[in-house]
Amino acid sequence: MMFDDLTPLQLLVGGGVFLLALSALAGWRDRRNLRRADLDRVSLINWRPLSAISLMVAIVALSAAAHLWFSA
């Protein structure tokens, strides 16, 4: 299956699910970073904004996909 064969609905759902999984992973990593035993081992990535932004974009993508699904 080529990228050109995908419908906008499939692209929005796929992107939304990917971003939702990224948000869950970033939230888990942020929790591990906040509860670390060695306070000198800081993470290079700030996980909290990554989790928040990916969750917001996932909500927008999935709501647009729902709009396409129910308007067809």
CHARMM-style PDB file with segment names, atoms N, HN, CA, C and O in Angstrom:
ATOM      1  N   MET     1       0.846  -1.172   0.000  1.00  0.00      PROA
ATOM      2  CA  MET     1       0.000   0.000   0.000  1.00  0.00      PROA
ATOM      3  C   MET     1       0.898   1.245   0.000  1.00  0.00      PROA
ATOM      4  O   MET     1       1.794   1.391   0.832  1.00  0.00      PROA
ATOM      5  N   MET     2       0.635   2.102  -0.929  1.00  0.00      PROA
ATOM      6  HN  MET     2      -0.092   1.984  -1.605  1.00  0.00      PROA
ATOM      7  CA  MET     2       1.419   3.321  -1.049  1.00  0.00      PROA
ATOM      8  C   MET     2       0.774   4.445  -0.249  1.00  0.00      PROA
ATOM      9  O   MET     2      -0.401   4.373   0.108  1.00  0.00      PROA
ATOM     10  N   PHE     3       1.558   5.481   0.027  1.00  0.00      PROA
ATOM     11  HN  PHE     3       2.513   5.539  -0.263  1.00  0.00      PROA
ATOM     12  CA  PHE     3       1.071   6.627   0.780  1.00  0.00      PROA
ATOM     13  C   PHE     3      -0.048   7.343   0.038  1.00  0.00      PROA
ATOM     14  O   PHE     3      -0.943   7.911   0.665  1.00  0.00      PROA
ATOM     15  N   ASP     4      -0.007   7.321  -1.292  1.00  0.00      PROA
ATOM     16  HN  ASP     4       0.720   6.860  -1.801  1.00  0.00      PROA
ATOM     17  CA  ASP     4      -1.031   7.994  -2.097  1.00  0.00      PROA
ATOM     18  C   ASP     4      -2.377   7.285  -2.027  1.00  0.00      PROA
ATOM     19  O   ASP     4      -3.407   7.898  -2.307  1.00  0.00      PROA
ATOM     20  N   ASP     5      -2.389   6.007  -1.660  1.00  0.00      PROA
ATOM     21  HN  ASP     5      -1.552   5.509  -1.433  1.00  0.00      PROA
ATOM     22  CA  ASP     5      -3.634   5.244  -1.612  1.00  0.00      PROA
ATOM     23  C   ASP     5      -4.447   5.490  -0.352  1.00  0.00      PROA
ATOM     24  O   ASP     5      -5.603   5.074  -0.276  1.00  0.00      PROA
ATOM     25  N   LEU     6      -3.867   6.156   0.637  1.00  0.00      PROA
ATOM     26  HN  LEU     6      -2.928   6.494   0.575  1.00  0.00      PROA
ATOM     27  CA  LEU     6      -4.563   6.367   1.905  1.00  0.00      PROA
ATOM     28  C   LEU     6      -5.537   7.527   1.798  1.00  0.00      PROA
ATOM     29  O   LEU     6      -5.257   8.529   1.141  1.00  0.00      PROA
ATOM     30  N   THR     7      -6.673   7.384   2.444  1.00  0.00      PROA
ATOM     31  HN  THR     7      -6.900   6.569   2.979  1.00  0.00      PROA
ATOM     32  CA  THR     7      -7.663   8.449   2.484  1.00  0.00      PROA
ATOM     33  C   THR     7      -7.316   9.415   3.619  1.00  0.00      PROA
ATOM     34  O   THR     7      -6.550   9.058   4.514  1.00  0.00      PROA
ATOM     35  N   PRO     8      -7.866  10.628   3.597  1.00  0.00      PROA
ATOM     36  CA  PRO     8      -7.611  11.550   4.709  1.00  0.00      PROA
ATOM     37  C   PRO     8      -8.067  10.991   6.056  1.00  0.00      PROA
ATOM     38  O   PRO     8      -7.450  11.272   7.084  1.00  0.00      PROA
ATOM     39  N   LEU     9      -9.139  10.206   6.057  1.00  0.00      PROA
ATOM     40  HN  LEU     9      -9.640   9.978   5.222  1.00  0.00      PROA
ATOM     41  CA  LEU     9      -9.607   9.589   7.293  1.00  0.00      PROA
ATOM     42  C   LEU     9      -8.557   8.633   7.854  1.00  0.00      PROA
ATOM     43  O   LEU     9      -8.283   8.651   9.054  1.00  0.00      PROA
ATOM     44  N   GLN    10      -7.978   7.815   7.012  1.00  0.00      PROA
ATOM     45  HN  GLN    10      -8.200   7.800   6.037  1.00  0.00      PROA
ATOM     46  CA  GLN    10      -6.952   6.878   7.463  1.00  0.00      PROA
ATOM     47  C   GLN    10      -5.707   7.600   7.951  1.00  0.00      PROA
ATOM     48  O   GLN    10      -5.083   7.179   8.925  1.00  0.00      PROA
ATOM     49  N   LEU    11      -5.345   8.679   7.280  1.00  0.00      PROA
ATOM     50  HN  LEU    11      -5.852   9.020   6.489  1.00  0.00      PROA
ATOM     51  CA  LEU    11      -4.177   9.451   7.718  1.00  0.00      PROA
ATOM     52  C   LEU    11      -4.422  10.095   9.074  1.00  0.00      PROA
ATOM     53  O   LEU    11      -3.540  10.081   9.933  1.00  0.00      PROA
ATOM     54  N   LEU    12      -5.599  10.655   9.275  1.00  0.00      PROA
ATOM     55  HN  LEU    12      -6.315  10.667   8.577  1.00  0.00      PROA
ATOM     56  CA  LEU    12      -5.905  11.300  10.550  1.00  0.00      PROA
ATOM     57  C   LEU    12      -5.973  10.289  11.690  1.00  0.00      PROA
ATOM     58  O   LEU    12      -5.475  10.554  12.784  1.00  0.00      PROA
ATOM     59  N   VAL    13      -6.581   9.144  11.444  1.00  0.00      PROA
ATOM     60  HN  VAL    13      -6.986   8.929  10.556  1.00  0.00      PROA
ATOM     61  CA  VAL    13      -6.672   8.120  12.492  1.00  0.00      PROA
ATOM     62  C   VAL    13      -5.287   7.562  12.810  1.00  0.00      PROA
ATOM     63  O   VAL    13      -4.938   7.396  13.979  1.00  0.00      PROA
ATOM     64  N   GLY    14      -4.506   7.274  11.787  1.00  0.00      PROA
ATOM     65  HN  GLY    14      -4.790   7.409  10.838  1.00  0.00      PROA
ATOM     66  CA  GLY    14      -3.157   6.755  12.013  1.00  0.00      PROA
ATOM     67  C   GLY    14      -2.279   7.748  12.756  1.00  0.00      PROA
ATOM     68  O   GLY    14      -1.571   7.379  13.693  1.00  0.00      PROA
ATOM     69  N   GLY    15      -2.324   9.004  12.340  1.00  0.00      PROA
ATOM     70  HN  GLY    15      -2.899   9.304  11.579  1.00  0.00      PROA
ATOM     71  CA  GLY    15      -1.542  10.028  13.025  1.00  0.00      PROA
ATOM     72  C   GLY    15      -2.020  10.258  14.443  1.00  0.00      PROA
ATOM     73  O   GLY    15      -1.209  10.451  15.349  1.00  0.00      PROA
ATOM     74  N   GLY    16      -3.335  10.241  14.647  1.00  0.00      PROA
ATOM     75  HN  GLY    16      -3.994  10.084  13.912  1.00  0.00      PROA
ATOM     76  CA  GLY    16      -3.882  10.436  15.984  1.00  0.00      PROA
ATOM     77  C   GLY    16      -3.509   9.315  16.935  1.00  0.00      PROA
ATOM     78  O   GLY    16      -3.173   9.564  18.093  1.00  0.00      PROA
ATOM     79  N   VAL    17      -3.565   8.085  16.454  1.00  0.00      PROA
ATOM     80  HN  VAL    17      -3.838   7.882  15.514  1.00  0.00      PROA
ATOM     81  CA  VAL    17      -3.203   6.946  17.302  1.00  0.00      PROA
ATOM     82  C   VAL    17      -1.709   6.968  17.612  1.00  0.00      PROA
ATOM     83  O   VAL    17      -1.301   6.668  18.734  1.00  0.00      PROA
ATOM     84  N   PHE    18      -0.897   7.319  16.627  1.00  0.00      PROA
ATOM     85  HN  PHE    18      -1.228   7.563  15.715  1.00  0.00      PROA
ATOM     86  CA  PHE    18       0.545   7.427  16.865  1.00  0.00      PROA
ATOM     87  C   PHE    18       0.844   8.502  17.904  1.00  0.00      PROA
ATOM     88  O   PHE    18       1.648   8.279  18.809  1.00  0.00      PROA
ATOM     89  N   LEU    19       0.209   9.660  17.784  1.00  0.00      PROA
ATOM     90  HN  LEU    19      -0.444   9.841  17.048  1.00  0.00      PROA
ATOM     91  CA  LEU    19       0.446  10.740  18.734  1.00  0.00      PROA
ATOM     92  C   LEU    19      -0.094  10.400  20.118  1.00  0.00      PROA
ATOM     93  O   LEU    19       0.476  10.812  21.128  1.00  0.00      PROA
ATOM     94  N   LEU    20      -1.181   9.655  20.167  1.00  0.00      PROA
ATOM     95  HN  LEU    20      -1.644   9.320  19.346  1.00  0.00      PROA
ATOM     96  CA  LEU    20      -1.712   9.213  21.457  1.00  0.00      PROA
ATOM     97  C   LEU    20      -0.733   8.269  22.149  1.00  0.00      PROA
ATOM     98  O   LEU    20      -0.523   8.365  23.358  1.00  0.00      PROA
ATOM     99  N   ALA    21      -0.136   7.363  21.386  1.00  0.00      PROA
ATOM    100  HN  ALA    21      -0.306   7.285  20.404  1.00  0.00      PROA
ATOM    101  CA  ALA    21       0.870   6.458  21.957  1.00  0.00      PROA
ATOM    102  C   ALA    21       2.121   7.225  22.371  1.00  0.00      PROA
ATOM    103  O   ALA    21       2.723   6.916  23.400  1.00  0.00      PROA
ATOM    104  N   LEU    22       2.520   8.221  21.582  1.00  0.00      PROA
ATOM    105  HN  LEU    22       2.032   8.472  20.746  1.00  0.00      PROA
ATOM    106  CA  LEU    22       3.669   9.049  21.940  1.00  0.00      PROA
ATOM    107  C   LEU    22       3.402   9.825  23.219  1.00  0.00      PROA
ATOM    108  O   LEU    22       4.295   9.983  24.052  1.00  0.00      PROA
ATOM    109  N   SER    23       2.183  10.306  23.376  1.00  0.00      PROA
ATOM    110  HN  SER    23       1.458  10.178  22.699  1.00  0.00      PROA
ATOM    111  CA  SER    23       1.824  11.039  24.584  1.00  0.00      PROA
ATOM    112  C   SER    23       1.861  10.134  25.814  1.00  0.00      PROA
ATOM    113  O   SER    23       2.322  10.548  26.878  1.00  0.00      PROA
ATOM    114  N   ALA    24       1.380   8.913  25.670  1.00  0.00      PROA
ATOM    115  HN  ALA    24       1.005   8.577  24.806  1.00  0.00      PROA
ATOM    116  CA  ALA    24       1.417   7.968  26.792  1.00  0.00      PROA
ATOM    117  C   ALA    24       2.859   7.627  27.158  1.00  0.00      PROA
ATOM    118  O   ALA    24       3.203   7.563  28.339  1.00  0.00      PROA
ATOM    119  N   LEU    25       3.700   7.408  26.152  1.00  0.00      PROA
ATOM    120  HN  LEU    25       3.421   7.460  25.193  1.00  0.00      PROA
ATOM    121  CA  LEU    25       5.108   7.122  26.408  1.00  0.00      PROA
ATOM    122  C   LEU    25       5.795   8.309  27.081  1.00  0.00      PROA
ATOM    123  O   LEU    25       6.567   8.124  28.022  1.00  0.00      PROA
ATOM    124  N   ALA    26       5.525   9.509  26.612  1.00  0.00      PROA
ATOM    125  HN  ALA    26       4.898   9.659  25.847  1.00  0.00      PROA
ATOM    126  CA  ALA    26       6.159  10.694  27.192  1.00  0.00      PROA
ATOM    127  C   ALA    26       5.664  10.931  28.615  1.00  0.00      PROA
ATOM    128  O   ALA    26       6.436  11.366  29.469  1.00  0.00      PROA
ATOM    129  N   GLY    27       4.397  10.653  28.881  1.00  0.00      PROA
ATOM    130  HN  GLY    27       3.769  10.300  28.187  1.00  0.00      PROA
ATOM    131  CA  GLY    27       3.888  10.782  30.244  1.00  0.00      PROA
ATOM    132  C   GLY    27       4.538   9.795  31.191  1.00  0.00      PROA
ATOM    133  O   GLY    27       4.848  10.131  32.334  1.00  0.00      PROA
ATOM    134  N   TRP    28       4.743   8.578  30.717  1.00  0.00      PROA
ATOM    135  HN  TRP    28       4.490   8.305  29.789  1.00  0.00      PROA
ATOM    136  CA  TRP    28       5.413   7.557  31.532  1.00  0.00      PROA
ATOM    137  C   TRP    28       6.870   7.948  31.804  1.00  0.00      PROA
ATOM    138  O   TRP    28       7.365   7.793  32.921  1.00  0.00      PROA
ATOM    139  N   ARG    29       7.552   8.459  30.763  1.00  0.00      PROA
ATOM    140  HN  ARG    29       7.149   8.585  29.856  1.00  0.00      PROA
ATOM    141  CA  ARG    29       8.945   8.876  30.945  1.00  0.00      PROA
ATOM    142  C   ARG    29       9.042  10.088  31.876  1.00  0.00      PROA
ATOM    143  O   ARG    29      10.000  10.198  32.642  1.00  0.00      PROA
ATOM    144  N   ASP    30       8.072  10.992  31.820  1.00  0.00      PROA
ATOM    145  HN  ASP    30       7.294  10.903  31.198  1.00  0.00      PROA
ATOM    146  CA  ASP    30       8.082  12.140  32.714  1.00  0.00      PROA
ATOM    147  C   ASP    30       7.887  11.690  34.152  1.00  0.00      PROA
ATOM    148  O   ASP    30       8.528  12.216  35.062  1.00  0.00      PROA
ATOM    149  N   ARG    31       7.014  10.730  34.360  1.00  0.00      PROA
ATOM    150  HN  ARG    31       6.493  10.303  33.621  1.00  0.00      PROA
ATOM    151  CA  ARG    31       6.814  10.203  35.711  1.00  0.00      PROA
ATOM    152  C   ARG    31       8.084   9.535  36.224  1.00  0.00      PROA
ATOM    153  O   ARG    31       8.453   9.722  37.384  1.00  0.00      PROA
ATOM    154  N   ARG    32       8.756   8.763  35.383  1.00  0.00      PROA
ATOM    155  HN  ARG    32       8.457   8.610  34.441  1.00  0.00      PROA
ATOM    156  CA  ARG    32      10.012   8.132  35.797  1.00  0.00      PROA
ATOM    157  C   ARG    32      11.085   9.169  36.079  1.00  0.00      PROA
ATOM    158  O   ARG    32      11.894   8.998  36.991  1.00  0.00      PROA
ATOM    159  N   ASN    33      11.093  10.255  35.293  1.00  0.00      PROA
ATOM    160  HN  ASN    33      10.436  10.394  34.553  1.00  0.00      PROA
ATOM    161  CA  ASN    33      12.093  11.304  35.500  1.00  0.00      PROA
ATOM    162  C   ASN    33      11.842  12.044  36.810  1.00  0.00      PROA
ATOM    163  O   ASN    33      12.794  12.421  37.493  1.00  0.00      PROA
ATOM    164  N   LEU    34      10.590  12.256  37.170  1.00  0.00      PROA
ATOM    165  HN  LEU    34       9.817  11.950  36.616  1.00  0.00      PROA
ATOM    166  CA  LEU    34      10.283  12.967  38.407  1.00  0.00      PROA
ATOM    167  C   LEU    34      10.540  12.108  39.649  1.00  0.00      PROA
ATOM    168  O   LEU    34      10.833  12.639  40.721  1.00  0.00      PROA
ATOM    169  N   ARG    35      10.432  10.796  39.509  1.00  0.00      PROA
ATOM    170  HN  ARG    35      10.193  10.365  38.639  1.00  0.00      PROA
ATOM    171  CA  ARG    35      10.576   9.907  40.650  1.00  0.00      PROA
ATOM    172  C   ARG    35      11.925   9.182  40.663  1.00  0.00      PROA
ATOM    173  O   ARG    35      12.048   8.122  41.276  1.00  0.00      PROA
ATOM    174  N   ARG    36      12.929   9.739  40.000  1.00  0.00      PROA
ATOM    175  HN  ARG    36      12.829  10.601  39.502  1.00  0.00      PROA
ATOM    176  CA  ARG    36      14.228   9.067  39.928  1.00  0.00      PROA
ATOM    177  C   ARG    36      14.939   9.095  41.280  1.00  0.00      PROA
ATOM    178  O   ARG    36      14.771  10.024  42.069  1.00  0.00      PROA
ATOM    179  N   ALA    37      15.725   8.069  41.523  1.00  0.00      PROA
ATOM    180  HN  ALA    37      15.861   7.314  40.882  1.00  0.00      PROA
ATOM    181  CA  ALA    37      16.441   7.960  42.797  1.00  0.00      PROA
ATOM    182  C   ALA    37      17.685   8.840  42.804  1.00  0.00      PROA
ATOM    183  O   ALA    37      17.994   9.481  43.809  1.00  0.00      PROA
ATOM    184  N   ASP    38      18.392   8.869  41.691  1.00  0.00      PROA
ATOM    185  HN  ASP    38      18.141   8.349  40.874  1.00  0.00      PROA
ATOM    186  CA  ASP    38      19.602   9.679  41.593  1.00  0.00      PROA
ATOM    187  C   ASP    38      19.231  11.031  40.987  1.00  0.00      PROA
ATOM    188  O   ASP    38      18.966  11.115  39.788  1.00  0.00      PROA
ATOM    189  N   LEU    39      19.210  12.072  41.785  1.00  0.00      PROA
ATOM    190  HN  LEU    39      19.426  12.004  42.759  1.00  0.00      PROA
ATOM    191  CA  LEU    39      18.758  13.383  41.325  1.00  0.00      PROA
ATOM    192  C   LEU    39      19.724  14.043  40.351  1.00  0.00      PROA
ATOM    193  O   LEU    39      19.363  15.022  39.697  1.00  0.00      PROA
ATOM    194  N   ASP    40      20.938  13.531  40.242  1.00  0.00      PROA
ATOM    195  HN  ASP    40      21.231  12.736  40.773  1.00  0.00      PROA
ATOM    196  CA  ASP    40      21.910  14.101  39.309  1.00  0.00      PROA
ATOM    197  C   ASP    40      21.740  13.568  37.889  1.00  0.00      PROA
ATOM    198  O   ASP    40      22.285  14.142  36.946  1.00  0.00      PROA
ATOM    199  N   ARG    41      20.996  12.483  37.726  1.00  0.00      PROA
ATOM    200  HN  ARG    41      20.553  12.016  38.492  1.00  0.00      PROA
ATOM    201  CA  ARG    41      20.774  11.916  36.388  1.00  0.00      PROA
ATOM    202  C   ARG    41      19.543  12.557  35.763  1.00  0.00      PROA
ATOM    203  O   ARG    41      18.435  12.024  35.842  1.00  0.00      PROA
ATOM    204  N   VAL    42      19.758  13.699  35.147  1.00  0.00      PROA
ATOM    205  HN  VAL    42      20.657  14.132  35.082  1.00  0.00      PROA
ATOM    206  CA  VAL    42      18.656  14.444  34.557  1.00  0.00      PROA
ATOM    207  C   VAL    42      18.430  13.962  33.127  1.00  0.00      PROA
ATOM    208  O   VAL    42      19.374  13.582  32.436  1.00  0.00      PROA
ATOM    209  N   SER    43      17.187  13.981  32.694  1.00  0.00      PROA
ATOM    210  HN  SER    43      16.419  14.290  33.256  1.00  0.00      PROA
ATOM    211  CA  SER    43      16.868  13.582  31.337  1.00  0.00      PROA
ATOM    212  C   SER    43      17.230  14.700  30.364  1.00  0.00      PROA
ATOM    213  O   SER    43      17.121  15.880  30.696  1.00  0.00      PROA
ATOM    214  N   LEU    44      17.660  14.323  29.168  1.00  0.00      PROA
ATOM    215  HN  LEU    44      17.749  13.364  28.899  1.00  0.00      PROA
ATOM    216  CA  LEU    44      17.998  15.316  28.156  1.00  0.00      PROA
ATOM    217  C   LEU    44      16.750  15.894  27.495  1.00  0.00      PROA
ATOM    218  O   LEU    44      16.783  16.999  26.954  1.00  0.00      PROA
ATOM    219  N   ILE    45      15.664  15.152  27.541  1.00  0.00      PROA
ATOM    220  HN  ILE    45      15.637  14.255  27.981  1.00  0.00      PROA
ATOM    221  CA  ILE    45      14.410  15.579  26.913  1.00  0.00      PROA
ATOM    222  C   ILE    45      13.454  16.016  28.002  1.00  0.00      PROA
ATOM    223  O   ILE    45      13.286  15.328  29.008  1.00  0.00      PROA
ATOM    224  N   ASN    46      12.825  17.169  27.795  1.00  0.00      PROA
ATOM    225  HN  ASN    46      12.961  17.728  26.977  1.00  0.00      PROA
ATOM    226  CA  ASN    46      11.790  17.618  28.705  1.00  0.00      PROA
ATOM    227  C   ASN    46      10.479  16.934  28.286  1.00  0.00      PROA
ATOM    228  O   ASN    46       9.857  17.343  27.305  1.00  0.00      PROA
ATOM    229  N   TRP    47      10.066  15.916  29.009  1.00  0.00      PROA
ATOM    230  HN  TRP    47      10.571  15.584  29.805  1.00  0.00      PROA
ATOM    231  CA  TRP    47       8.971  15.055  28.585  1.00  0.00      PROA
ATOM    232  C   TRP    47       7.596  15.676  28.784  1.00  0.00      PROA
ATOM    233  O   TRP    47       6.663  15.323  28.063  1.00  0.00      PROA
ATOM    234  N   ARG    48       7.438  16.582  29.730  1.00  0.00      PROA
ATOM    235  HN  ARG    48       8.195  16.869  30.317  1.00  0.00      PROA
ATOM    236  CA  ARG    48       6.119  17.133  30.027  1.00  0.00      PROA
ATOM    237  C   ARG    48       5.530  17.918  28.850  1.00  0.00      PROA
ATOM    238  O   ARG    48       4.387  17.656  28.476  1.00  0.00      PROA
ATOM    239  N   PRO    49       6.262  18.875  28.244  1.00  0.00      PROA
ATOM    240  CA  PRO    49       5.671  19.574  27.094  1.00  0.00      PROA
ATOM    241  C   PRO    49       5.457  18.657  25.895  1.00  0.00      PROA
ATOM    242  O   PRO    49       4.499  18.830  25.142  1.00  0.00      PROA
ATOM    243  N   LEU    50       6.347  17.680  25.716  1.00  0.00      PROA
ATOM    244  HN  LEU    50       7.126  17.539  26.328  1.00  0.00      PROA
ATOM    245  CA  LEU    50       6.171  16.731  24.618  1.00  0.00      PROA
ATOM    246  C   LEU    50       4.882  15.944  24.793  1.00  0.00      PROA
ATOM    247  O   LEU    50       4.145  15.729  23.831  1.00  0.00      PROA
ATOM    248  N   SER    51       4.610  15.517  26.014  1.00  0.00      PROA
ATOM    249  HN  SER    51       5.208  15.692  26.796  1.00  0.00      PROA
ATOM    250  CA  SER    51       3.378  14.789  26.292  1.00  0.00      PROA
ATOM    251  C   SER    51       2.154  15.668  26.078  1.00  0.00      PROA
ATOM    252  O   SER    51       1.171  15.233  25.478  1.00  0.00      PROA
ATOM    253  N   ALA    52       2.209  16.889  26.559  1.00  0.00      PROA
ATOM    254  HN  ALA    52       3.008  17.243  27.046  1.00  0.00      PROA
ATOM    255  CA  ALA    52       1.056  17.783  26.449  1.00  0.00      PROA
ATOM    256  C   ALA    52       0.758  18.157  24.998  1.00  0.00      PROA
ATOM    257  O   ALA    52      -0.395  18.127  24.569  1.00  0.00      PROA
ATOM    258  N   ILE    53       1.791  18.505  24.254  1.00  0.00      PROA
ATOM    259  HN  ILE    53       2.728  18.529  24.602  1.00  0.00      PROA
ATOM    260  CA  ILE    53       1.583  18.924  22.860  1.00  0.00      PROA
ATOM    261  C   ILE    53       1.116  17.754  22.007  1.00  0.00      PROA
ATOM    262  O   ILE    53       0.219  17.913  21.180  1.00  0.00      PROA
ATOM    263  N   SER    54       1.714  16.579  22.197  1.00  0.00      PROA
ATOM    264  HN  SER    54       2.443  16.449  22.869  1.00  0.00      PROA
ATOM    265  CA  SER    54       1.292  15.426  21.395  1.00  0.00      PROA
ATOM    266  C   SER    54      -0.136  15.010  21.745  1.00  0.00      PROA
ATOM    267  O   SER    54      -0.878  14.564  20.870  1.00  0.00      PROA
ATOM    268  N   LEU    55      -0.527  15.151  23.003  1.00  0.00      PROA
ATOM    269  HN  LEU    55       0.076  15.514  23.714  1.00  0.00      PROA
ATOM    270  CA  LEU    55      -1.910  14.831  23.367  1.00  0.00      PROA
ATOM    271  C   LEU    55      -2.886  15.823  22.742  1.00  0.00      PROA
ATOM    272  O   LEU    55      -3.948  15.422  22.265  1.00  0.00      PROA
ATOM    273  N   MET    56      -2.544  17.105  22.738  1.00  0.00      PROA
ATOM    274  HN  MET    56      -1.682  17.430  23.126  1.00  0.00      PROA
ATOM    275  CA  MET    56      -3.436  18.095  22.127  1.00  0.00      PROA
ATOM    276  C   MET    56      -3.588  17.859  20.624  1.00  0.00      PROA
ATOM    277  O   MET    56      -4.697  17.931  20.095  1.00  0.00      PROA
ATOM    278  N   VAL    57      -2.490  17.581  19.942  1.00  0.00      PROA
ATOM    279  HN  VAL    57      -1.590  17.522  20.371  1.00  0.00      PROA
ATOM    280  CA  VAL    57      -2.556  17.343  18.502  1.00  0.00      PROA
ATOM    281  C   VAL    57      -3.290  16.033  18.208  1.00  0.00      PROA
ATOM    282  O   VAL    57      -3.995  15.936  17.204  1.00  0.00      PROA
ATOM    283  N   ALA    58      -3.135  15.031  19.067  1.00  0.00      PROA
ATOM    284  HN  ALA    58      -2.563  15.110  19.883  1.00  0.00      PROA
ATOM    285  CA  ALA    58      -3.855  13.771  18.893  1.00  0.00      PROA
ATOM    286  C   ALA    58      -5.356  13.987  19.035  1.00  0.00      PROA
ATOM    287  O   ALA    58      -6.136  13.414  18.274  1.00  0.00      PROA
ATOM    288  N   ILE    59      -5.767  14.799  19.991  1.00  0.00      PROA
ATOM    289  HN  ILE    59      -5.133  15.264  20.609  1.00  0.00      PROA
ATOM    290  CA  ILE    59      -7.190  15.076  20.172  1.00  0.00      PROA
ATOM    291  C   ILE    59      -7.753  15.789  18.949  1.00  0.00      PROA
ATOM    292  O   ILE    59      -8.856  15.474  18.502  1.00  0.00      PROA
ATOM    293  N   VAL    60      -7.008  16.745  18.407  1.00  0.00      PROA
ATOM    294  HN  VAL    60      -6.112  17.001  18.770  1.00  0.00      PROA
ATOM    295  CA  VAL    60      -7.466  17.464  17.217  1.00  0.00      PROA
ATOM    296  C   VAL    60      -7.565  16.518  16.025  1.00  0.00      PROA
ATOM    297  O   VAL    60      -8.550  16.546  15.287  1.00  0.00      PROA
ATOM    298  N   ALA    61      -6.545  15.680  15.834  1.00  0.00      PROA
ATOM    299  HN  ALA    61      -5.745  15.657  16.434  1.00  0.00      PROA
ATOM    300  CA  ALA    61      -6.546  14.753  14.699  1.00  0.00      PROA
ATOM    301  C   ALA    61      -7.678  13.739  14.806  1.00  0.00      PROA
ATOM    302  O   ALA    61      -8.353  13.457  13.817  1.00  0.00      PROA
ATOM    303  N   LEU    62      -7.890  13.189  15.997  1.00  0.00      PROA
ATOM    304  HN  LEU    62      -7.341  13.418  16.801  1.00  0.00      PROA
ATOM    305  CA  LEU    62      -8.946  12.195  16.148  1.00  0.00      PROA
ATOM    306  C   LEU    62     -10.333  12.828  16.066  1.00  0.00      PROA
ATOM    307  O   LEU    62     -11.273  12.185  15.599  1.00  0.00      PROA
ATOM    308  N   SER    63     -10.475  14.069  16.509  1.00  0.00      PROA
ATOM    309  HN  SER    63      -9.712  14.591  16.889  1.00  0.00      PROA
ATOM    310  CA  SER    63     -11.778  14.728  16.376  1.00  0.00      PROA
ATOM    311  C   SER    63     -12.054  15.071  14.911  1.00  0.00      PROA
ATOM    312  O   SER    63     -13.200  14.995  14.466  1.00  0.00      PROA
ATOM    313  N   ALA    64     -11.018  15.447  14.157  1.00  0.00      PROA
ATOM    314  HN  ALA    64     -10.088  15.509  14.518  1.00  0.00      PROA
ATOM    315  CA  ALA    64     -11.206  15.676  12.721  1.00  0.00      PROA
ATOM    316  C   ALA    64     -11.552  14.373  11.997  1.00  0.00      PROA
ATOM    317  O   ALA    64     -12.362  14.365  11.069  1.00  0.00      PROA
ATOM    318  N   ALA    65     -10.932  13.275  12.430  1.00  0.00      PROA
ATOM    319  HN  ALA    65     -10.275  13.282  13.184  1.00  0.00      PROA
ATOM    320  CA  ALA    65     -11.263  11.982  11.843  1.00  0.00      PROA
ATOM    321  C   ALA    65     -12.701  11.583  12.179  1.00  0.00      PROA
ATOM    322  O   ALA    65     -13.398  11.022  11.333  1.00  0.00      PROA
ATOM    323  N   ALA    66     -13.143  11.862  13.382  1.00  0.00      PROA
ATOM    324  HN  ALA    66     -12.577  12.318  14.069  1.00  0.00      PROA
ATOM    325  CA  ALA    66     -14.529  11.563  13.744  1.00  0.00      PROA
ATOM    326  C   ALA    66     -15.497  12.433  12.940  1.00  0.00      PROA
ATOM    327  O   ALA    66     -16.575  11.981  12.553  1.00  0.00      PROA
ATOM    328  N   HSD    67     -15.107  13.666  12.697  1.00  0.00      PROA
ATOM    329  HN  HSD    67     -14.231  14.032  13.012  1.00  0.00      PROA
ATOM    330  CA  HSD    67     -15.956  14.543  11.882  1.00  0.00      PROA
ATOM    331  C   HSD    67     -16.060  13.999  10.452  1.00  0.00      PROA
ATOM    332  O   HSD    67     -17.146  13.990   9.871  1.00  0.00      PROA
ATOM    333  N   LEU    68     -14.947  13.549   9.888  1.00  0.00      PROA
ATOM    334  HN  LEU    68     -14.066  13.556  10.360  1.00  0.00      PROA
ATOM    335  CA  LEU    68     -14.990  12.950   8.550  1.00  0.00      PROA
ATOM    336  C   LEU    68     -15.808  11.670   8.535  1.00  0.00      PROA
ATOM    337  O   LEU    68     -16.540  11.414   7.579  1.00  0.00      PROA
ATOM    338  N   TRP    69     -15.691  10.862   9.585  1.00  0.00      PROA
ATOM    339  HN  TRP    69     -15.095  11.070  10.361  1.00  0.00      PROA
ATOM    340  CA  TRP    69     -16.402   9.595   9.645  1.00  0.00      PROA
ATOM    341  C   TRP    69     -17.910   9.799   9.709  1.00  0.00      PROA
ATOM    342  O   TRP    69     -18.661   9.122   9.008  1.00  0.00      PROA
ATOM    343  N   PHE    70     -18.353  10.732  10.550  1.00  0.00      PROA
ATOM    344  HN  PHE    70     -17.742  11.282  11.120  1.00  0.00      PROA
ATOM    345  CA  PHE    70     -19.786  10.914  10.751  1.00  0.00      PROA
ATOM    346  C   PHE    70     -20.433  11.834   9.711  1.00  0.00      PROA
ATOM    347  O   PHE    70     -21.659  11.858   9.597  1.00  0.00      PROA
ATOM    348  N   SER    71     -19.634  12.591   8.954  1.00  0.00      PROA
ATOM    349  HN  SER    71     -18.639  12.572   9.047  1.00  0.00      PROA
ATOM    350  CA  SER    71     -20.220  13.446   7.937  1.00  0.00      PROA
ATOM    351  C   SER    71     -20.369  12.722   6.588  1.00  0.00      PROA
ATOM    352  O   SER    71     -21.053  13.213   5.691  1.00  0.00      PROA
ATOM    353  N   ALA    72     -19.743  11.586   6.457  1.00  0.00      PROA
ATOM    354  HN  ALA    72     -19.187  11.188   7.186  1.00  0.00      PROA
ATOM    355  CA  ALA    72     -19.806  10.856   5.184  1.00  0.00      PROA
ATOM    356  C   ALA    72     -21.080  10.056   5.061  1.00  0.00      PROA
ATOM    357  OT1 ALA    72     -21.292   9.384   4.052  1.00  0.00      PROA
TER     358      ALA     72
END
